[in-house]
Amino acid sequence: MKCIDSIEGVVRCVLDGFKRRHAEGLDDDSQFAANVRTILENSARFLDENQEIGVSGDLLRGILLNETRAWWLARMEGLQKKDAGEEGREPFQADDGYNEFFFDSLYHRGTYPE
């Protein structure tokens, strides 16, 4: 196994732990996004400081951020549909990009969208 595979595997396992915590309701969206950012930014920093590994931190961050965002978006869509069904209304339409904006605001700015 290559060194980068090991690093990516460990980071994925840590992210999976935070996904489970979020799914169980132990962390809210802002805590989840902050934890993901901390993990990804510091993993990327490690790769950038250890260039002999031969992988850019931006590459790892980009791949894992996109995967984590997609997981979070799918989870939110499922929760929104479930809530709408329980309340007898139409589900929130996420196709306007609001959920993406919401996640990105929490991840990049650390605050809820205004």
N, C-alpha and C positions, 0 to 999 in steps of 0.2 A: 504494500500500500504506500502510495506517495504521501509525503508530509502534508500537502495541501488537502488531500482526501481526509486525513485524520483531523486536521483543523476544521474543515467544513463539517465533518461528522459530529465533532464535539459541539460546535456552534448550533447545528441543527437540533441536537439533543437538548441543549439548554433552551432554545426557542420553543421546542415542543413542550417543555416543562411550563413555560410561561403561557403557552396556548391552553394547556390543561387548566392552569390556575384561572385564566380568564373565562374559559368555558364553564368552570365550576362556580363562577361568581365571586372568586376570592380577590380578584383585581378588577377595577373598573377600566374603562377605555384609556383614560389618561395614564394610569399606572402601567397598563399593558404597553402602550406606545413608548413610554419612558424606558421601560425595561428593554424593549426591542432596540431602541436607539442606543442605549448603553452597550448592549451586547455587540451590535453591528459596528458601531463606531470604534470600539476598542479592539475588536477583532481585525478590522481594517487597519487600524493603527499598528497593530502587531505585525501584520503582513508588510506594511510599508516600511517599518523599522527593521525588518528582517528580509531584505530583498533577495537574499540567497535562496529563499523558498521559491522565488520565481513567479509569484502571482501577485497581481495588484490588489490592494485592499478594496479599491473601487469595484473590481469585478465581483468579489465575494459579497460585498455590501449590496450591490445592485441586484444580484440574483436572489439573495435571501430576503431582501426588503420586498421585492416584487412578489415572491412566494408568500411571505407573511401577510402582505397587504391583501393578496387574493384570498387567503384563508379568512382574514378578518371580514372582508367584504361579503364573502359567501355566508359566513356566520351571521352577520348583520341582516342580510337579505332573508335568511331563514327565520331569524327572530322577528323581523318586521312582518313577515307573512303569518307567522304563528299568532302574534299579537292581533293582527287585523282579523284573522279568522275567529279568534276568541271574542273579539269585540263586534263581530258582524259587520265589518266595513271592508272597503277595498284596501289592499296593502299599499304602503308607502312606495311611490315610484322612485327607485334609486337610479333610474337611467339618466337623470339630470346631472349626475356627477357629484351630488351632495355628499354621499358616503365617502367617495374618494377624497374630496376636499376636506371632510371631517378628519379622516385618518391622517392625511398628509399634514394638516394643521397641527394635530397632536404630536406627530412624529417630528416634524421639522421645527415647529415653533414652541412646542411644549404647552400649548394653550388650546382651549376649545375655540372653534371658529366664532367670530363676532358677527 
